[in-house]
Amino acid sequence: MSADSQSLAASTDAQFGATGEHARHTAHDAPDRNKVGMACFLATEAAFFSTLIVAYLTYLGKDTAPPTPAESLDIWLALANTACLVTSSFTIVVAERMLSRARRGAFLGAMLATIALGVGFLIITGYEWYGLIEIHGLTIGRNLFGTTYFTLIGFHAAHVSLGLLVMSGVVLGTVAGKINQLHAPQVELLSWYWHLVDTVWIVILIVVYLFGR
């Protein structure tokens, strides 16, 4: 091989090596598509709930027909619901960490605790709604308060229910051996969703049950 050929081959190898190194750095530095997708989805959900909360505040006090928030809302039930969701935010973080460490039993226990707390939230919400409807006569069509309240709380409860369904599927998949340590990143994304649901409830607590009363 001539000197020129050797020089050309060395130059080509160096170029390909640099290109490969650049590709590896680019792949390493690129954001995770799943995380970006979930972040975008959560941003749209945050905007959706922001619209509902603004609507609630806009019409707050505009309709004097009874019952009013002060007459019908129970702050203690709201605080009990808050305790359920705030605690569930901790348990789902524990679940995520246990799965990443391949501690299957601890993961299942933490995930089941999260589900139980979410179910407790829905039970308390159902009990509250029963009192509002049967005792205070508040329905979604009764007045502006009823319309905005049940719309806001109803959509939030629907999001809680969706999260519980997905978590139940994760538990069943783990028991069946189809979900393991390799799926920890997906469970992390599920925890992001659950944290959003919890954060929205904190805002609802402040806007509806504290400020709104």
Secondary structure, 3 states (H helix, E strand, C coil): CCHHHHHHHHHHHHHHHHHHHHHHHHHHHCCCHHHHHHHHHHHHHHHHHHHHHHHHHHHCCCCCCCCCHHHHCCHHHHHHHHHHHHHHHHHHHHHHHHHHCCCHHHHHHHHHHHHHHHHHHHHHHHHHHHHHHHHCCCCCCCCHHHHHHHHHHHHHHHHHHHHHHHHHHHHHHHHCCCCCHHHHHHHHHHHHHHHHHHHHHHHHHHHHHHHCC
